[in-house]
Amino acid sequence: MAQLRGLGAVSRALESAQGGLWAISIDAPEVVGAERRLNDDLVGTFLSAPEAELERVGLLHQTRTKVLASPATILLRAGSEVAWTHYSSQVGDRASIETIADQVRALGA
């Protein structure tokens, strides 16, 4: 969840375009809630998903010592059509905030 810091402008752009930001975390609901309170500039929906659900959709990454959620970014057009995706192969592989912002702007074009 800490990786969402810096997405405030993107979440506001999505909201103004009638879209929204959804963040799904492997963290427990109380951890997700605490992170959400620390990032009050973000507009969106924040969810906690059990490990089994993330495994079912292929979003888990096994390190030598623990299982982590693999980052994924999915942008949808109105009507739930997928406009752009970035699925990470490992935890450190993330789309940059600038890339996500560019893709959000492209949706408005």
N, C-alpha and C positions, 0 to 999 in steps of 0.2 A: 504494500500500500504506500510506503514511503516514496516509491518511484513515481507516484502520481503527482508529486509536488512539481509545479511548473506547468501543469495542464489547465490551470484556471482559465486562461484566455481561450484555450481550445474548447473547454466545456461551455463557456459563455457564448462562443461563436456557434457551437452546435445548438444551444438552446435558442438563440436568435433565429436560427434556420429551421426551427421546429424539430430539432433533433435532440439527442441527449447522450450523456456519457454514462455507461454502466461499467463498474469495476467489480470483478469477481475475484475473490481471494480464497486461498486455502486456509487462511488464518481463522481462528475462532471468532464467532460473532462479536464478542466483547472487544477483541483486538481491532476488528474492522471498525467498530463504533468509535473506539478511542482515536484511531487514525483519522477517521472522518471528522471528528471534532477538532483535530489539529490542522486540518486542511479546509477551513471554512470558506476559502475562495473557490472551491470546486462546487459545481452545480452538477448533480447527477444522482444515480442510484448505486449504492454500495452493498454488495452481497457477500456472504460467506458460503462457500461450497465445500462439501465434504470431499476428502481425497478420492473416494470411489467415483464420484461424479466427474471430477477432473480427469481421472484416469480413463473413464469411458469415452471422453471426447479427445483424448490424446494430449492433454495439457499438463503432464507431469514430467519432471526431470529428476532422475536419480543421481545424486552425488555419491561420493564414497561413504558419507556419514548420514545423509538424510534425504528425504523426498521433498522436492520443492515444486511449486506450480510454475509451469513454463509460461512466460508472457506471450500474450496474443493480442493483436489489435484488429478489430473488425469494424469497418465503417459500413453502415447501411443507408441506403436511400429510402425515401418514403415508400411505404409498401413492403418494407423488409428485404428489398433486393440488395445483395452484397455488392458494395461499390469498390472496396479495397480491403485487403487483408495483409497482415504480417504475423506469421506464426514463427515463434522463436524455437530454435533447435536446442538452446540451452538458456539458463537463467540470465546470463549477462548479455544476450543478444536481444536488444530492444529497438524498436523503431524510435528514432529521435523525436523530440517534441516538435522540432521544426518540420520534419517529414510528415508527422501527423497533422500539423497545422496546414501544411501545403495541401494535403489530401482533403481536409475539411473545406478549405477554400475552393478546391476543384469541384466539390459537390455542389457548390452554389453557382457554378458557371453554367 
